[in-house]
Amino acid sequence: MANGKLSFDQEIKQQAARLLPRLNDFRRLGVQNIDRNTLLNESGLNDNELQKLIHDGNMPRHSGKRGGIKVYDVLASLQMLARYCGQYGYLVD
């Protein structure tokens, strides 16, 4: 890592860590599912980066579709991404 640059995987983890507080807010508000477009908007990732995050973070497969757009379970996504990023404080309720 010359010149203090992060690797692509580290950048993805950093973006995932920024997504965690927002997913936690959705969970507290009682939102059960979150659509892919909201994940893209909240994380700042593009579609390919989000797909890599879902794959590498072992996020559960989408739980259905709403209006033709994939939706993901908020609690399961929060837990998987928290483990992936090492942010274990989100796992304790």
N, C-alpha and C positions, 0 to 999 in steps of 0.2 A: 504494500500500500504506500506507494511513493506519494509524496506531496500531500499527505493527509487525506487522500481521497478514499471514500468508502467503496467497498466492492458492491456489485449489484445486489447480492443477497443481503448485505448489511443495510442497503438503502430500502429494500423491501421490508425488512424487519422494523426499520425506523418508521416507515409509513404505517405499518400495522400497529405499532405502539401509539401512534397519533390517533388511530381509529378506535382504540380501546375505550377512552373516556366517552366517546359518542355512543358506542354500543352499550356501554353501561347506563348512559342516560336513557336510551331507548328501553332497556330492560326495566329500569325504575319506573318508567311511564306505563309499563304494562304492555308494550308492543311485543307481539309474539314473533312476527316475521318481518324481515327487512328485504327489500328488493335489491337487485344487482345494481340498478342505476343509483340508488341512494348510497350503496357501498362505494361506488366509483366517485360520487360527488364528495362524500365525507372523507375519503382516504386521500384523494388527490392522485390516485393511481390511474393508469390507463387500463383498458380491458385486458391486455395481455399480462400486465403486471399483477392485476387482481387475480387472474387465473393462476399465475405462478404462486401467489400468496395462498390461495385456496388449496392448491396441490401440496405445496411445501409445508404449510401449517396444518395439514390434515383437517381442514374445515369440513364438516359434514356436507354431503352432497345436498344440492338444493332440495327443499322440502315440498316443492310444488311450483306452480306458476300462477301469477296474477296478471291478467291482461297480456299474456304471452311473455312476461318477463319473469325470470327465475327469482324465487324468494328463498331466503335462508332463515333458519331458526336463530333468533337473536341470542338466546342464552347459550346454546351449543357453540355458536360462532365466537362469542365472547370468551368462553372457557378455552376453546382450542387456540385462539389467537393469543390469549394470555400465557398459555403454556409455551407457545412458539416463541414469544418475545421474552419470556422469563419474567413476566410481570405477575407474580403469584398473588399479589394483593387483590386482584380482581376475582380470584377463585374463592376467597373467603367472603361469606355473606354475613 
